[in-house]
């Protein structure tokens, strides 16, 4: 009988970083994300959130770099693909189109 593979626990630091981004505390978010990377450098959600922090701050070049890393790590991670596509377009959609890609808090 096949059973569902257990999902790894979500890093709670990512949720805190997402909250910091939502409140405009981009430096704090990046500090939290660095802490998260110390535990798992291969989590594409971390790099996607770094991209969001830079995009919200207006630095699209840095944002695209982190979205690209997240997408490179997991080509099935649709949030990173959507975010990368958005920041690389000549026209900008509203930031409400940002894809968080987190499996917590309904984001």
C-alpha positions, 0 to 999 in steps of 0.5 A: 500500500502506498502512503503519502510521503511526509512533508518536511516541516516548514521553517518558522523563520520563513514565516517571520521573514514574510511578515517582516516583508509585509510590514516593510522591514526589509533589512530585518527580513533579510537577516531572518533569511540569512539565519534560515540559510544557515540551517538549509542553504538549498531551500528555494523559498528562502531565495524567493523571499529574498527576491521579494524583499528586494523587489518591494524595496525597488531593486529589481536587479537583485530581486531577479537574481534571487528569483533566478536562484530559487527557480534554478534550485526547483524548476517546479517552484511556480512562485519563483518562476512567476516572480522572475517573469514579472520582474524581467518584463518591460512593464510592471504588474502590481505588487499584489501579483507577487507569489509568496510560494510559502506553504504557511499562513495561506500565502 
